[in-house]
Amino acid sequence: MEIEFYEIIIFMLVYGGLFLYTLRTISLRNKGLAYIKSALLILFYLFMTTVIWSTYQSEQDHVNDHSGLDSINIMGEATFVIVGLSIYSIFLLVIGIYLKRKKQ
């Protein structure tokens, strides 16, 4: 499974935009709403990691079932992509917190 560079850029822009928008709209005055939006960010991250993992898993299964060649294992690449997403999410979190403090 080969990912093109433009696909990564589009993914980063959409994911980053949604992440930062949700993070910036978290009100510190309303604690209940802050918890809900924080849980939404965690669920969004978990959803994205699940989609990445299942996409790589289904690609691996498809190639192994239908290629007639030796079995391949691309789950190391999936782990690498998920680690990259985790680092990017932490980076977005730091930027979001910085922007919230700068706004106040």
C-alpha positions in Angstrom: 0.0 0.0 0.0 1.6 3.2 -1.1 0.4 6.5 0.2 1.0 9.6 -2.0 2.3 12.8 -0.6 -0.7 14.9 -1.4 -2.9 12.4 0.4 -0.9 12.9 3.6 -1.1 16.7 3.2 -4.9 16.7 2.7 -5.3 14.3 5.7 -3.1 16.5 7.9 -5.1 19.7 6.9 -8.5 18.1 7.5 -7.6 16.3 10.7 -5.6 19.4 12.0 -8.4 21.8 11.2 -11.0 19.7 12.9 -8.8 19.1 15.9 -7.8 22.7 16.4 -11.3 24.0 15.8 -12.7 21.6 18.4 -9.9 22.4 20.8 -10.3 26.2 20.5 -14.0 26.1 21.1 -13.6 24.3 24.5 -14.8 26.8 27.1 -13.0 26.6 30.4 -16.0 28.2 32.2 -18.4 25.4 31.4 -16.6 22.3 32.7 -19.3 19.9 31.5 -19.0 21.1 27.9 -15.2 21.1 28.2 -15.2 17.4 29.2 -17.6 16.5 26.3 -15.4 18.3 23.7 -12.3 16.7 25.2 -13.9 13.3 25.0 -14.9 14.1 21.4 -11.2 14.8 20.5 -10.2 11.5 22.1 -12.9 9.6 20.2 -11.8 11.4 17.0 -8.2 10.3 17.5 -9.3 6.7 18.3 -11.5 6.6 15.3 -8.7 7.7 13.0 -6.3 5.1 14.5 -8.9 2.4 14.0 -9.5 3.4 10.4 -5.8 3.4 9.7 -5.2 0.0 11.3 -8.2 -1.6 9.6 -7.2 -0.2 6.2 -3.8 -1.6 6.5 -5.1 -4.9 7.8 -7.6 -5.3 5.0 -5.0 -4.4 2.4 -2.6 -7.0 3.8 -5.3 -9.7 3.9 -6.4 -8.9 0.4 -2.8 -9.2 -1.0 -2.1 -12.3 0.9 -5.3 -14.0 -0.2 -5.3 -13.1 -3.9 -1.7 -12.5 -5.0 -0.4 -16.1 -5.0 2.9 -14.8 -3.7 4.6 -15.2 -0.4 2.7 -13.6 2.5 3.5 -10.0 3.3 3.3 -8.1 6.5 2.6 -4.3 6.3 1.5 -3.8 9.9 4.9 -2.3 10.8 4.0 0.5 8.3 0.6 0.9 9.9 2.3 1.2 13.3 4.6 3.9 11.9 1.6 5.8 10.5 -0.2 5.6 13.8 2.9 6.8 15.7 3.1 9.7 13.2 -0.6 10.6 13.9 0.1 10.5 17.6 3.0 12.9 17.4 1.0 15.1 15.1 -1.9 15.1 17.6 0.4 16.0 20.4 1.8 18.8 18.3 -1.7 20.1 17.5 -2.6 19.9 21.2 0.4 22.1 22.1 -0.4 24.6 19.4 -4.1 24.7 20.5 -3.2 25.3 24.1 -0.7 28.0 23.1 -3.4 29.7 20.9 -5.9 29.6 23.8 -3.5 31.2 26.2 -2.5 33.8 23.7 -6.2 34.6 23.1 -6.7 35.2 26.8 
